[in-house]
Amino acid sequence: MSLTAQLRKAIKTSGVSLYRIAKDSGIPWAVVQRFATGERQIKLDTADKLADYFGMRLTAPKRVSPK
């Protein structure tokens, strides 16, 4: 599942209003609202703030070495 999909799922299933998520995470409400509804993508720093808010951790995927 992509980072975008994981964050949108976290927003949707949290039971917390978009206003509260925005206020508590320090992200403008309009950015959270447009992202949650699929109207726009978000920058990595914004994704990091949302991930932190939801207790998620962003990590780089492990690279598989070619054989």
PDB file with SEQRES, HELIX, SHEET and CRYST1 records, atoms N, CA, C and O in Angstrom:
SEQRES   1 A   67  MET SER LEU THR ALA GLN LEU ARG LYS ALA ILE LYS THR          
SEQRES   2 A   67  SER GLY VAL SER LEU TYR ARG ILE ALA LYS ASP SER GLY          
SEQRES   3 A   67  ILE PRO TRP ALA VAL VAL GLN ARG PHE ALA THR GLY GLU          
SEQRES   4 A   67  ARG GLN ILE LYS LEU ASP THR ALA ASP LYS LEU ALA ASP          
SEQRES   5 A   67  TYR PHE GLY MET ARG LEU THR ALA PRO LYS ARG VAL SER          
SEQRES   6 A   67  PRO LYS                                                      
HELIX    1 AA1 LEU A    3  THR A   13  1                                  11    
HELIX    2 AA2 LEU A   18  SER A   25  1                                   8    
HELIX    3 AA3 TRP A   29  ALA A   36  1                                   8    
HELIX    4 AA4 LEU A   44  TYR A   53  1                                  10    
CRYST1    1.000    1.000    1.000  90.00  90.00  90.00 P 1           1          
ATOM      1  N   MET A   1       0.860  -1.177   0.000  1.00  0.00           N  
ATOM      2  CA  MET A   1       0.000   0.000   0.000  1.00  0.00           C  
ATOM      3  C   MET A   1       0.901   1.234   0.000  1.00  0.00           C  
ATOM      4  O   MET A   1       1.876   1.297   0.749  1.00  0.00           O  
ATOM      5  N   SER A   2       0.576   2.193  -0.826  1.00  0.00           N  
ATOM      6  CA  SER A   2       1.392   3.407  -0.940  1.00  0.00           C  
ATOM      7  C   SER A   2       1.265   4.281   0.303  1.00  0.00           C  
ATOM      8  O   SER A   2       0.320   4.145   1.081  1.00  0.00           O  
ATOM      9  N   LEU A   3       2.211   5.161   0.473  1.00  0.00           N  
ATOM     10  CA  LEU A   3       2.176   6.108   1.592  1.00  0.00           C  
ATOM     11  C   LEU A   3       0.910   6.943   1.530  1.00  0.00           C  
ATOM     12  O   LEU A   3       0.252   7.152   2.549  1.00  0.00           O  
ATOM     13  N   THR A   4       0.567   7.417   0.351  1.00  0.00           N  
ATOM     14  CA  THR A   4      -0.646   8.216   0.181  1.00  0.00           C  
ATOM     15  C   THR A   4      -1.866   7.441   0.645  1.00  0.00           C  
ATOM     16  O   THR A   4      -2.691   7.965   1.395  1.00  0.00           O  
ATOM     17  N   ALA A   5      -1.984   6.204   0.206  1.00  0.00           N  
ATOM     18  CA  ALA A   5      -3.126   5.374   0.584  1.00  0.00           C  
ATOM     19  C   ALA A   5      -3.156   5.128   2.091  1.00  0.00           C  
ATOM     20  O   ALA A   5      -4.224   5.160   2.703  1.00  0.00           O  
ATOM     21  N   GLN A   6      -2.006   4.887   2.685  1.00  0.00           N  
ATOM     22  CA  GLN A   6      -1.948   4.644   4.131  1.00  0.00           C  
ATOM     23  C   GLN A   6      -2.384   5.880   4.918  1.00  0.00           C  
ATOM     24  O   GLN A   6      -3.126   5.773   5.894  1.00  0.00           O  
ATOM     25  N   LEU A   7      -1.917   7.051   4.485  1.00  0.00           N  
ATOM     26  CA  LEU A   7      -2.287   8.279   5.190  1.00  0.00           C  
ATOM     27  C   LEU A   7      -3.769   8.594   5.020  1.00  0.00           C  
ATOM     28  O   LEU A   7      -4.434   8.994   5.976  1.00  0.00           O  
ATOM     29  N   ARG A   8      -4.284   8.418   3.814  1.00  0.00           N  
ATOM     30  CA  ARG A   8      -5.717   8.665   3.606  1.00  0.00           C  
ATOM     31  C   ARG A   8      -6.564   7.695   4.429  1.00  0.00           C  
ATOM     32  O   ARG A   8      -7.600   8.078   4.972  1.00  0.00           O  
ATOM     33  N   LYS A   9      -6.127   6.447   4.520  1.00  0.00           N  
ATOM     34  CA  LYS A   9      -6.856   5.466   5.331  1.00  0.00           C  
ATOM     35  C   LYS A   9      -6.817   5.862   6.803  1.00  0.00           C  
ATOM     36  O   LYS A   9      -7.825   5.760   7.503  1.00  0.00           O  
ATOM     37  N   ALA A  10      -5.661   6.311   7.271  1.00  0.00           N  
ATOM     38  CA  ALA A  10      -5.532   6.736   8.667  1.00  0.00           C  
ATOM     39  C   ALA A  10      -6.467   7.899   8.962  1.00  0.00           C  
ATOM     40  O   ALA A  10      -7.107   7.936  10.013  1.00  0.00           O  
ATOM     41  N   ILE A  11      -6.546   8.839   8.043  1.00  0.00           N  
ATOM     42  CA  ILE A  11      -7.449   9.989   8.225  1.00  0.00           C  
ATOM     43  C   ILE A  11      -8.891   9.509   8.283  1.00  0.00           C  
ATOM     44  O   ILE A  11      -9.650   9.893   9.173  1.00  0.00           O  
ATOM     45  N   LYS A  12      -9.261   8.666   7.326  1.00  0.00           N  
ATOM     46  CA  LYS A  12     -10.647   8.209   7.207  1.00  0.00           C  
ATOM     47  C   LYS A  12     -11.098   7.378   8.403  1.00  0.00           C  
ATOM     48  O   LYS A  12     -12.231   7.512   8.866  1.00  0.00           O  
ATOM     49  N   THR A  13     -10.217   6.526   8.899  1.00  0.00           N  
ATOM     50  CA  THR A  13     -10.614   5.609   9.975  1.00  0.00           C  
ATOM     51  C   THR A  13     -10.361   6.160  11.376  1.00  0.00           C  
ATOM     52  O   THR A  13     -10.702   5.514  12.367  1.00  0.00           O  
ATOM     53  N   SER A  14      -9.773   7.334  11.461  1.00  0.00           N  
ATOM     54  CA  SER A  14      -9.402   7.883  12.772  1.00  0.00           C  
ATOM     55  C   SER A  14     -10.595   8.328  13.613  1.00  0.00           C  
ATOM     56  O   SER A  14     -10.536   8.311  14.842  1.00  0.00           O  
ATOM     57  N   GLY A  15     -11.674   8.724  12.946  1.00  0.00           N  
ATOM     58  CA  GLY A  15     -12.815   9.259  13.688  1.00  0.00           C  
ATOM     59  C   GLY A  15     -12.579  10.681  14.166  1.00  0.00           C  
ATOM     60  O   GLY A  15     -13.372  11.215  14.942  1.00  0.00           O  
ATOM     61  N   VAL A  16     -11.499  11.296  13.711  1.00  0.00           N  
ATOM     62  CA  VAL A  16     -11.145  12.654  14.103  1.00  0.00           C  
ATOM     63  C   VAL A  16     -11.483  13.578  12.934  1.00  0.00           C  
ATOM     64  O   VAL A  16     -11.275  13.221  11.774  1.00  0.00           O  
ATOM     65  N   SER A  17     -12.004  14.764  13.241  1.00  0.00           N  
ATOM     66  CA  SER A  17     -12.364  15.701  12.174  1.00  0.00           C  
ATOM     67  C   SER A  17     -11.110  16.204  11.455  1.00  0.00           C  
ATOM     68  O   SER A  17     -10.024  16.253  12.032  1.00  0.00           O  
ATOM     69  N   LEU A  18     -11.283  16.570  10.201  1.00  0.00           N  
ATOM     70  CA  LEU A  18     -10.174  17.117   9.431  1.00  0.00           C  
ATOM     71  C   LEU A  18      -9.658  18.398  10.080  1.00  0.00           C  
ATOM     72  O   LEU A  18      -8.457  18.669  10.067  1.00  0.00           O  
ATOM     73  N   TYR A  19     -10.567  19.178  10.644  1.00  0.00           N  
ATOM     74  CA  TYR A  19     -10.157  20.403  11.335  1.00  0.00           C  
ATOM     75  C   TYR A  19      -9.216  20.070  12.497  1.00  0.00           C  
ATOM     76  O   TYR A  19      -8.184  20.721  12.658  1.00  0.00           O  
ATOM     77  N   ARG A  20      -9.555  19.076  13.298  1.00  0.00           N  
ATOM     78  CA  ARG A  20      -8.747  18.710  14.466  1.00  0.00           C  
ATOM     79  C   ARG A  20      -7.400  18.148  14.018  1.00  0.00           C  
ATOM     80  O   ARG A  20      -6.368  18.460  14.612  1.00  0.00           O  
ATOM     81  N   ILE A  21      -7.405  17.325  12.979  1.00  0.00           N  
ATOM     82  CA  ILE A  21      -6.148  16.783  12.448  1.00  0.00           C  
ATOM     83  C   ILE A  21      -5.251  17.925  12.000  1.00  0.00           C  
ATOM     84  O   ILE A  21      -4.062  17.955  12.316  1.00  0.00           O  
ATOM     85  N   ALA A  22      -5.832  18.870  11.259  1.00  0.00           N  
ATOM     86  CA  ALA A  22      -5.060  20.016  10.778  1.00  0.00           C  
ATOM     87  C   ALA A  22      -4.510  20.832  11.939  1.00  0.00           C  
ATOM     88  O   ALA A  22      -3.324  21.160  11.964  1.00  0.00           O  
ATOM     89  N   LYS A  23      -5.351  21.155  12.879  1.00  0.00           N  
ATOM     90  CA  LYS A  23      -4.942  21.984  14.024  1.00  0.00           C  
ATOM     91  C   LYS A  23      -3.841  21.298  14.831  1.00  0.00           C  
ATOM     92  O   LYS A  23      -2.836  21.922  15.172  1.00  0.00           O  
ATOM     93  N   ASP A  24      -4.031  20.018  15.134  1.00  0.00           N  
ATOM     94  CA  ASP A  24      -3.073  19.304  15.978  1.00  0.00           C  
ATOM     95  C   ASP A  24      -1.764  18.969  15.265  1.00  0.00           C  
ATOM     96  O   ASP A  24      -0.722  18.833  15.908  1.00  0.00           O  
ATOM     97  N   SER A  25      -1.816  18.837  13.943  1.00  0.00           N  
ATOM     98  CA  SER A  25      -0.605  18.486  13.201  1.00  0.00           C  
ATOM     99  C   SER A  25       0.149  19.707  12.684  1.00  0.00           C  
ATOM    100  O   SER A  25       1.299  19.596  12.260  1.00  0.00           O  
ATOM    101  N   GLY A  26      -0.500  20.872  12.719  1.00  0.00           N  
ATOM    102  CA  GLY A  26       0.149  22.083  12.227  1.00  0.00           C  
ATOM    103  C   GLY A  26       0.105  22.234  10.716  1.00  0.00           C  
ATOM    104  O   GLY A  26       0.867  23.010  10.139  1.00  0.00           O  
ATOM    105  N   ILE A  27      -0.784  21.495  10.082  1.00  0.00           N  
ATOM    106  CA  ILE A  27      -0.949  21.559   8.629  1.00  0.00           C  
ATOM    107  C   ILE A  27      -2.201  22.388   8.346  1.00  0.00           C  
ATOM    108  O   ILE A  27      -3.219  22.201   9.012  1.00  0.00           O  
ATOM    109  N   PRO A  28      -2.148  23.293   7.376  1.00  0.00           N  
ATOM    110  CA  PRO A  28      -3.353  24.073   7.058  1.00  0.00           C  
ATOM    111  C   PRO A  28      -4.541  23.161   6.733  1.00  0.00           C  
ATOM    112  O   PRO A  28      -4.394  22.140   6.061  1.00  0.00           O  
ATOM    113  N   TRP A  29      -5.722  23.554   7.227  1.00  0.00           N  
ATOM    114  CA  TRP A  29      -6.928  22.753   7.035  1.00  0.00           C  
ATOM    115  C   TRP A  29      -7.182  22.464   5.563  1.00  0.00           C  
ATOM    116  O   TRP A  29      -7.524  21.336   5.207  1.00  0.00           O  
ATOM    117  N   ALA A  30      -7.022  23.460   4.705  1.00  0.00           N  
ATOM    118  CA  ALA A  30      -7.301  23.275   3.281  1.00  0.00           C  
ATOM    119  C   ALA A  30      -6.404  22.196   2.673  1.00  0.00           C  
ATOM    120  O   ALA A  30      -6.846  21.444   1.804  1.00  0.00           O  
ATOM    121  N   VAL A  31      -5.168  22.113   3.114  1.00  0.00           N  
ATOM    122  CA  VAL A  31      -4.244  21.089   2.613  1.00  0.00           C  
ATOM    123  C   VAL A  31      -4.730  19.701   3.046  1.00  0.00           C  
ATOM    124  O   VAL A  31      -4.773  18.773   2.238  1.00  0.00           O  
ATOM    125  N   VAL A  32      -5.087  19.570   4.303  1.00  0.00           N  
ATOM    126  CA  VAL A  32      -5.578  18.280   4.812  1.00  0.00           C  
ATOM    127  C   VAL A  32      -6.861  17.887   4.087  1.00  0.00           C  
ATOM    128  O   VAL A  32      -7.020  16.735   3.683  1.00  0.00           O  
ATOM    129  N   GLN A  33      -7.767  18.833   3.922  1.00  0.00           N  
ATOM    130  CA  GLN A  33      -9.054  18.560   3.283  1.00  0.00           C  
ATOM    131  C   GLN A  33      -8.859  18.125   1.836  1.00  0.00           C  
ATOM    132  O   GLN A  33      -9.451  17.133   1.409  1.00  0.00           O  
ATOM    133  N   ARG A  34      -8.046  18.842   1.079  1.00  0.00           N  
ATOM    134  CA  ARG A  34      -7.841  18.496  -0.333  1.00  0.00           C  
ATOM    135  C   ARG A  34      -7.109  17.158  -0.482  1.00  0.00           C  
ATOM    136  O   ARG A  34      -7.390  16.390  -1.402  1.00  0.00           O  
ATOM    137  N   PHE A  35      -6.174  16.890   0.422  1.00  0.00           N  
ATOM    138  CA  PHE A  35      -5.474  15.602   0.381  1.00  0.00           C  
ATOM    139  C   PHE A  35      -6.425  14.457   0.722  1.00  0.00           C  
ATOM    140  O   PHE A  35      -6.448  13.438   0.032  1.00  0.00           O  
ATOM    141  N   ALA A  36      -7.207  14.626   1.780  1.00  0.00           N  
ATOM    142  CA  ALA A  36      -8.113  13.569   2.235  1.00  0.00           C  
ATOM    143  C   ALA A  36      -9.158  13.218   1.180  1.00  0.00           C  
ATOM    144  O   ALA A  36      -9.583  12.067   1.085  1.00  0.00           O  
ATOM    145  N   THR A  37      -9.572  14.206   0.388  1.00  0.00           N  
ATOM    146  CA  THR A  37     -10.593  13.964  -0.630  1.00  0.00           C  
ATOM    147  C   THR A  37      -9.996  13.575  -1.982  1.00  0.00           C  
ATOM    148  O   THR A  37     -10.732  13.338  -2.940  1.00  0.00           O  
ATOM    149  N   GLY A  38      -8.671  13.509  -2.062  1.00  0.00           N  
ATOM    150  CA  GLY A  38      -8.019  13.099  -3.290  1.00  0.00           C  
ATOM    151  C   GLY A  38      -7.835  14.206  -4.308  1.00  0.00           C  
ATOM    152  O   GLY A  38      -7.451  13.941  -5.447  1.00  0.00           O  
ATOM    153  N   GLU A  39      -8.103  15.440  -3.917  1.00  0.00           N  
ATOM    154  CA  GLU A  39      -7.968  16.560  -4.842  1.00  0.00           C  
ATOM    155  C   GLU A  39      -6.519  16.933  -5.105  1.00  0.00           C  
ATOM    156  O   GLU A  39      -6.211  17.547  -6.126  1.00  0.00           O  
ATOM    157  N   ARG A  40      -5.633  16.569  -4.197  1.00  0.00           N  
ATOM    158  CA  ARG A  40      -4.232  16.915  -4.394  1.00  0.00           C  
ATOM    159  C   ARG A  40      -3.321  15.941  -3.662  1.00  0.00           C  
ATOM    160  O   ARG A  40      -3.741  15.224  -2.754  1.00  0.00           O  
ATOM    161  N   GLN A  41      -2.074  15.939  -4.083  1.00  0.00           N  
ATOM    162  CA  GLN A  41      -1.027  15.189  -3.396  1.00  0.00           C  
ATOM    163  C   GLN A  41      -0.429  16.114  -2.336  1.00  0.00           C  
ATOM    164  O   GLN A  41      -0.743  17.304  -2.307  1.00  0.00           O  
ATOM    165  N   ILE A  42       0.412  15.589  -1.483  1.00  0.00           N  
ATOM    166  CA  ILE A  42       1.070  16.415  -0.477  1.00  0.00           C  
ATOM    167  C   ILE A  42       2.574  16.264  -0.584  1.00  0.00           C  
ATOM    168  O   ILE A  42       3.088  15.281  -1.116  1.00  0.00           O  
ATOM    169  N   LYS A  43       3.254  17.252  -0.070  1.00  0.00           N  
ATOM    170  CA  LYS A  43       4.717  17.231  -0.057  1.00  0.00           C  
ATOM    171  C   LYS A  43       5.189  16.275   1.026  1.00  0.00           C  
ATOM    172  O   LYS A  43       4.447  15.939   1.949  1.00  0.00           O  
ATOM    173  N   LEU A  44       6.430  15.847   0.897  1.00  0.00           N  
ATOM    174  CA  LEU A  44       6.980  14.878   1.844  1.00  0.00           C  
ATOM    175  C   LEU A  44       6.990  15.418   3.267  1.00  0.00           C  
ATOM    176  O   LEU A  44       6.714  14.667   4.202  1.00  0.00           O  
ATOM    177  N   ASP A  45       7.299  16.698   3.459  1.00  0.00           N  
ATOM    178  CA  ASP A  45       7.312  17.240   4.821  1.00  0.00           C  
ATOM    179  C   ASP A  45       5.915  17.235   5.436  1.00  0.00           C  
ATOM    180  O   ASP A  45       5.768  17.047   6.644  1.00  0.00           O  
ATOM    181  N   THR A  46       4.895  17.440   4.614  1.00  0.00           N  
ATOM    182  CA  THR A  46       3.518  17.384   5.103  1.00  0.00           C  
ATOM    183  C   THR A  46       3.131  15.947   5.418  1.00  0.00           C  
ATOM    184  O   THR A  46       2.475  15.682   6.425  1.00  0.00           O  
ATOM    185  N   ALA A  47       3.535  15.026   4.563  1.00  0.00           N  
ATOM    186  CA  ALA A  47       3.278  13.609   4.819  1.00  0.00           C  
ATOM    187  C   ALA A  47       3.945  13.178   6.117  1.00  0.00           C  
ATOM    188  O   ALA A  47       3.383  12.396   6.884  1.00  0.00           O  
ATOM    189  N   ASP A  48       5.140  13.690   6.356  1.00  0.00           N  
ATOM    190  CA  ASP A  48       5.862  13.367   7.582  1.00  0.00           C  
ATOM    191  C   ASP A  48       5.102  13.866   8.811  1.00  0.00           C  
ATOM    192  O   ASP A  48       5.031  13.168   9.822  1.00  0.00           O  
ATOM    193  N   LYS A  49       4.537  15.066   8.728  1.00  0.00           N  
ATOM    194  CA  LYS A  49       3.742  15.605   9.844  1.00  0.00           C  
ATOM    195  C   LYS A  49       2.501  14.752  10.093  1.00  0.00           C  
ATOM    196  O   LYS A  49       2.161  14.464  11.240  1.00  0.00           O  
ATOM    197  N   LEU A  50       1.829  14.351   9.020  1.00  0.00           N  
ATOM    198  CA  LEU A  50       0.645  13.502   9.182  1.00  0.00           C  
ATOM    199  C   LEU A  50       1.026  12.139   9.757  1.00  0.00           C  
ATOM    200  O   LEU A  50       0.349  11.622  10.645  1.00  0.00           O  
ATOM    201  N   ALA A  51       2.093  11.573   9.255  1.00  0.00           N  
ATOM    202  CA  ALA A  51       2.548  10.276   9.765  1.00  0.00           C  
ATOM    203  C   ALA A  51       2.865  10.374  11.254  1.00  0.00           C  
ATOM    204  O   ALA A  51       2.511   9.488  12.032  1.00  0.00           O  
ATOM    205  N   ASP A  52       3.525  11.442  11.636  1.00  0.00           N  
ATOM    206  CA  ASP A  52       3.848  11.658  13.051  1.00  0.00           C  
ATOM    207  C   ASP A  52       2.568  11.782  13.874  1.00  0.00           C  
ATOM    208  O   ASP A  52       2.463  11.200  14.954  1.00  0.00           O  
ATOM    209  N   TYR A  53       1.610  12.529  13.372  1.00  0.00           N  
ATOM    210  CA  TYR A  53       0.332  12.712  14.072  1.00  0.00           C  
ATOM    211  C   TYR A  53      -0.347  11.369  14.330  1.00  0.00           C  
ATOM    212  O   TYR A  53      -0.900  11.143  15.406  1.00  0.00           O  
ATOM    213  N   PHE A  54      -0.302  10.486  13.342  1.00  0.00           N  
ATOM    214  CA  PHE A  54      -0.960   9.183  13.465  1.00  0.00           C  
ATOM    215  C   PHE A  54      -0.058   8.103  14.057  1.00  0.00           C  
ATOM    216  O   PHE A  54      -0.449   6.938  14.125  1.00  0.00           O  
ATOM    217  N   GLY A  55       1.139   8.482  14.482  1.00  0.00           N  
ATOM    218  CA  GLY A  55       2.043   7.512  15.088  1.00  0.00           C  
ATOM    219  C   GLY A  55       2.658   6.558  14.085  1.00  0.00           C  
ATOM    220  O   GLY A  55       3.062   5.450  14.436  1.00  0.00           O  
ATOM    221  N   MET A  56       2.727   6.988  12.840  1.00  0.00           N  
ATOM    222  CA  MET A  56       3.326   6.180  11.784  1.00  0.00           C  
ATOM    223  C   MET A  56       4.774   6.621  11.614  1.00  0.00           C  
ATOM    224  O   MET A  56       5.147   7.727  12.005  1.00  0.00           O  
ATOM    225  N   ARG A  57       5.575   5.756  11.035  1.00  0.00           N  
ATOM    226  CA  ARG A  57       6.986   6.076  10.815  1.00  0.00           C  
ATOM    227  C   ARG A  57       7.315   5.913   9.345  1.00  0.00           C  
ATOM    228  O   ARG A  57       7.060   4.864   8.753  1.00  0.00           O  
ATOM    229  N   LEU A  58       7.884   6.957   8.758  1.00  0.00           N  
ATOM    230  CA  LEU A  58       8.289   6.881   7.366  1.00  0.00           C  
ATOM    231  C   LEU A  58       9.672   6.260   7.289  1.00  0.00           C  
ATOM    232  O   LEU A  58      10.601   6.713   7.958  1.00  0.00           O  
ATOM    233  N   THR A  59       9.806   5.233   6.484  1.00  0.00           N  
ATOM    234  CA  THR A  59      11.112   4.600   6.279  1.00  0.00           C  
ATOM    235  C   THR A  59      11.297   4.340   4.793  1.00  0.00           C  
ATOM    236  O   THR A  59      10.332   4.182   4.045  1.00  0.00           O  
ATOM    237  N   ALA A  60      12.538   4.300   4.390  1.00  0.00           N  
ATOM    238  CA  ALA A  60      12.854   3.984   2.997  1.00  0.00           C  
ATOM    239  C   ALA A  60      12.649   2.492   2.792  1.00  0.00           C  
ATOM    240  O   ALA A  60      12.964   1.695   3.675  1.00  0.00           O  
ATOM    241  N   PRO A  61      12.127   2.111   1.643  1.00  0.00           N  
ATOM    242  CA  PRO A  61      11.958   0.680   1.392  1.00  0.00           C  
ATOM    243  C   PRO A  61      13.313  -0.003   1.256  1.00  0.00           C  
ATOM    244  O   PRO A  61      14.286   0.603   0.807  1.00  0.00           O  
ATOM    245  N   LYS A  62      13.362  -1.253   1.643  1.00  0.00           N  
ATOM    246  CA  LYS A  62      14.594  -2.020   1.506  1.00  0.00           C  
ATOM    247  C   LYS A  62      14.792  -2.339   0.026  1.00  0.00           C  
ATOM    248  O   LYS A  62      13.865  -2.757  -0.668  1.00  0.00           O  
ATOM    249  N   ARG A  63      15.994  -2.136  -0.426  1.00  0.00           N  
ATOM    250  CA  ARG A  63      16.333  -2.433  -1.816  1.00  0.00           C  
ATOM    251  C   ARG A  63      16.744  -3.896  -1.913  1.00  0.00           C  
ATOM    252  O   ARG A  63      17.489  -4.406  -1.075  1.00  0.00           O  
ATOM    253  N   VAL A  64      16.255  -4.547  -2.930  1.00  0.00           N  
ATOM    254  CA  VAL A  64      16.626  -5.929  -3.187  1.00  0.00           C  
ATOM    255  C   VAL A  64      17.776  -5.912  -4.168  1.00  0.00           C  
ATOM    256  O   VAL A  64      17.677  -5.327  -5.247  1.00  0.00           O  
ATOM    257  N   SER A  65      18.872  -6.556  -3.789  1.00  0.00           N  
ATOM    258  CA  SER A  65      20.040  -6.615  -4.656  1.00  0.00           C  
ATOM    259  C   SER A  65      19.792  -7.555  -5.810  1.00  0.00           C  
ATOM    260  O   SER A  65      19.264  -8.652  -5.622  1.00  0.00           O  
ATOM    261  N   PRO A  66      20.170  -7.132  -7.014  1.00  0.00           N  
ATOM    262  CA  PRO A  66      20.008  -8.048  -8.159  1.00  0.00           C  
ATOM    263  C   PRO A  66      20.955  -9.236  -8.016  1.00  0.00           C  
ATOM    264  O   PRO A  66      22.060  -9.087  -7.493  1.00  0.00           O  
ATOM    265  N   LYS A  67      20.542 -10.383  -8.464  1.00  0.00           N  
ATOM    266  CA  LYS A  67      21.355 -11.607  -8.341  1.00  0.00           C  
ATOM    267  C   LYS A  67      22.248 -11.777  -9.527  1.00  0.00           C  
ATOM    268  O   LYS A  67      23.002 -12.748  -9.598  1.00  0.00           O  
TER     269      LYS A  67                                                      
END                                                                             
